[in-house]
């Protein structure tokens, strides 16, 4: 597959990488290189323009004020929205997931416009914070094994008619709506509340993004022993009674 190349963009690591989500960029980059796919990775800080020529864009989680600042700058910049219009794939986590929706509640307690790239709206929950391991079944249309991750949020995210749930929870809160949904996606834009980082716990998600970006149906196999050991451990932990 060396004739193909992959342009990976890690968006705003200075604002949205509080919970180790940079690991997602490392995993996607590593799994592409294991297939001998040349990778160009660009880390775009919040004072830099977002390039529109990337193939895969990754956005992590962050605290409330950095989330508001990131949303303001992404709206003003417009590069991420233009990239999606060009067919780019976006995978977002937690605060990044909320930013991709129509609206979320910022650190000032006010509604903050998102980018409208996912048909979701996020509000702030009034109950206990959603914290702990999650086990969920990913939408069968995506052909992926169960999702394992760690959630740490107080957001409640409601899906609109054009957003599909990324997964359905067995354990954990996910979107916090009480209907068992976790995350959301459309054709090329994905969002989840899962940290872990989620790609280290679920490397086949990284492979899915690579396949979408390269427009291929399959990738050569790689050694997954380390990932499988982590998955087995965390799935067992999530399945333990509280």
N, C-alpha and C positions, 0 to 999 in steps of 0.2 A: 504493500500500500504506500510505498515511499513516493509514488508519483503525486499523491495528494498532500495538501498542507492544511494546517489548522491555525486560525488566528483566534487566540484566547484573550479576553479582556476582563480583568479583575477591577470592578468599579468601586472607587472611593474606599480603599483600605484604611485611610486615615480616619474615616468616620464610621464605617460599617464593617468592622472586623473585631468586635468586642469579645465574641465567644469562640474564637478559634476557627471561624468559618473560612479563613484563608486556606485551611486544609483542603477545601473543595477545589480550589485552583491547582493546588499541588497534585491532587489525585487525578484530575482530568489531564493535566500536563503529563504526568507519569504514565498513565494508561495509554495515551496516544503514542508516547515515545516507545513504549513496549511493543507497539505494533509497527514501529519504524515510520510513524507519521510525523513529519517535521512540524514542530509547534513554535509559533511566535507568541509569547505571552507579554501583554502590556498591562502594567499596573497603573491605573489612572487615578491620581489624587483629585481631591475636590476642587482644587484651584486650576485644574487642567481640563481642556475640552475632551468630551467622550468621543472617540473615533467612531465613525459610522461604518467602517469596513470590516469589523470583526465578524467571526462566525459564531462564537459562544461568549456570552456575557454572564458573569457571575457576580452576585450581590449578596453581602452577608447581613448579619444582625448588628444592632447597636442600641445604645441608650436613647432616651426620648429626645433630648436636645440635638445630638448628632443626626438623629433620624429626620427631624424637621429641617435642619440645615441641608442634609443630603437631598431631601425632596425639593426644597427651594432651588438648589443649584441644578438638579437634573431637569426640572421644569424650564428653568431659564436657558440651560444649555441646549436641550432638545436633541442631542446626539443619540441618546439611547432609543428614543421613540423613532427617530429616522432609521436607525439600524434595524429595528423590528420591522419597519415598513419595507426594508430591503430584504427581509427574510431571515434575519439573524435569530438565534435561539438565546433565550434568557432563562437563567435559573436563579431564583431568589430565595432568601431565608429570612424569616421572622420580620424584623423591621424592613428589610428589603422587599419582602413579600407584600407588606402593607403599602409600601410606597408605590408598588406597581398597580395597585387598585385605584378606584375612583377617589377614595377619601379615607383618612384615618384621623384619630385624635392626637394632637401634638402635646408637647410638654407644657404648654400653656393652658391645656384643657379645651382647646378650640379645634373645630374641624379644619383639617389641613388637606388641600387638594393633592391627590396623587397623580400618576402619569396616565391612568386610564388604559393601561396595557392588559390588565386583567379585570374581568367584570366582577369585582368584589368591593365591599365596603367594610371597613374595620372600625369598631367602637371599643371603648374601654369597659372591661367587665367590672362589676361591682363586688363580686365574691372573692374567693381566695385566688391567689396567683396560680397559674397552671405550671407546675414544676414536676419534673420526673421523667422516667423512661416511658417511651411510647412504642407500641407495636401495632402496625396497621397493614391492611391489605391494599396494595396499589391497584388502581383501576386496571382491570384485566386487559383492556384494550392496549395498554402499554407493554404487556408481556414481561413484567418484572416480578421478582420474588417479594415476600413481605418486607415492609419498611420498618427499620429500627432507627430510633433517634432519641434525642433528649430535648424536651420543651422547657422553656423558661419565659413566660409571657403572661400578660394580663389582657391581651387583646381578644376580642370576639370578632370573627370575620365571617360575614354573610356573603354567600355566593349568588350572583345574578344568573339569569337564564343562559348566558353564553359561556359560563365557566363550569367546567366539570370538576368534581372533587378529585384531587390527586390520589387520595387513599381513604379507606374507611377504617376507623380505629377498632382494635380489639381491646387495647388497654391505653389509657391516657385520654387527654382532652381534645387534641387537635385544634380545630377552628374554634372550639369553645362554645358552639351553638347548641350542643346537646343532641345533635342529629348524627354524631359519629363521623362527620366529615373531617378530613385533614388536608390542608392545602387546597390548591386549585391549579388548573391549567387550561390552556387552549391549544391551538396547533403548535405554537413555537415558544410560548411563554409559560413558565412553571413557577409555582410558589409553594413553600412549605414552612411550617414552624420548627422543623427539625434541625437541631444542632447535633454535634457528635464528634467531628464534623460529619454531616450526613453522607458525603461521598465516601469517606473512609468506612462507614458502617454499611454503605449500600453502593459498592463500586459499579454495579450494573446500571445505576442511574447515570454515572459518568459515561459509561459505554453507550447508553442510549443517546446522550447528547452528542457524542462524537459521531455516531451513525447518522443522526439527523443532519449534522453539519456537513458531513462528507457525502450524504445522500447514498448510503450503502445499506444493505439489509443485514449484513453480518460482519463481524470483526474476527481476526484470528484469535484463538484462545491464548490466555496468559496464565501465569501461576497465581492462583487466588488463595493460597493457603493462609497467608497472614490475615487477609480480609475475612475469610470464612471463620477463622478462630475468633476474631473480634465479634463477628455477627452472632456466632453461637453463644458466646458469653453474654452479650447484651440482650439477645432475645430471651435467654434463660432468666436474666435479671428482671426483665419487664414482665415475665410470666409469673414471677413469685408473688404470692398473696401479700397484701400490705400488712 
